């Protein structure tokens, strides 16, 4: 089982302001190369520029948000809240 994830944020700076964000992705992977490959193979990489954070602990995120393209509201909901 993979115990790390990478967060990817996609944007297209050529789009009008306010529409540049294309989505975010939390992908379970041990390495950055694997995370990028998985993003393409699953169709969750919309292209554009990408910023990446990680590796991060998989426990930091709610499982239902891992492995799919997320909108802004979903990204805010994806992090597990400390008790």
C-alpha angles and dihedrals in degrees: 000000000000112000099187136064136192124219117217124190117196127201141163109217090193093067120089116278111275093031100061097097110092099179145281132258133201107198128184109231140134095222138030091241091055091047092053092047092049091049090058097040093051094047091240095121108089093185126237123100119333134205116196133201123188171303089276129171112270089222090068091073135059108250096231090067097052118101103018137085110266134203123221095272092049092050090054090049095045098077116087109241116232113248 
